[in-house]
Amino acid sequence: MSTPEEKIKKAFKQKDWNEIKTDDSWNVFKIMAEFVEGYEKLAKIGPCVSIFGSARTEPGNKYYELARDIAFKLTQLGYGIITGGGPGVMEAGNLGAKEGGGASVGLNIVLPFEQVPNDYIDNDKLINFDHFFVRKVMFMKYAQGFIVLPGGFGTLDELFEALTLIQTEKIGEFPIILVGKTYWDGLISWVRDHMLEVESNISEKDLKLFRVVDTADEAVTHINKFYNKYLLSPNF
């Protein structure tokens, strides 16, 4: 009986198989280079809040304008803004940061569609990533809070990554704020009714790891209260 490796080799010429193995080894250095660039640039930016949401949200949409307003108001309190660097809610966050005179950071991911860096990222604060997992490490390490507006799979991925790391005490707690009660209500009801009450897959205290708000002022106030309560200095 053929081994799994032998079966895979049959699908490729021997030369191609060796090239695949070599490419995998060299890819480690590409990943390391992304980490190094991210650490070197982001270590200099000071306290920041990450804003997440759909790349498909158009200017004029209420969530676009909310993201812009939140970003502006956070910069007035001394925070910079980190986004995924693309269009939609990300663009709105960077635009608000620019308008508020704060640091405007874009962690762009190279994709075959949708993701082109927006025009409101500071020239020295745009980083392009090939790997989602490296990019997510940068979001977690260098943000003092997450503002999460309506989005798709990528937004949910970033949200639940943060919740999991805090829940398992792999990182320290920081404020996670979901903006738009109508949008998030169904998901939160399912988490509470099924994950918690029916299956007991989470604890009651886990529901306190995030806050749901409707306005920019509520989001910004919660960020400030969190750091005042624990007498923490945001970031460095």
Secondary structure by P-SEA (a helix, b strand, c coil): cccaaaaaaaaccaaaaaaaaaaaaaaaaaaaaaaaaaaaaaccccbbbbbbbbcccccccaaaaaaaaaaaaaaaabbbbbcccccaaaaaaaaaaaaaccbbbbbccccccccccccccccccbbbbccaaaaaaaaaacccbbbbccccaaaaaaaaaaaaaaaaccccccbbbbcccccaaaaaaaaaaccccccccccccccccccccccaaaaaaaaaaaaaaacccccc
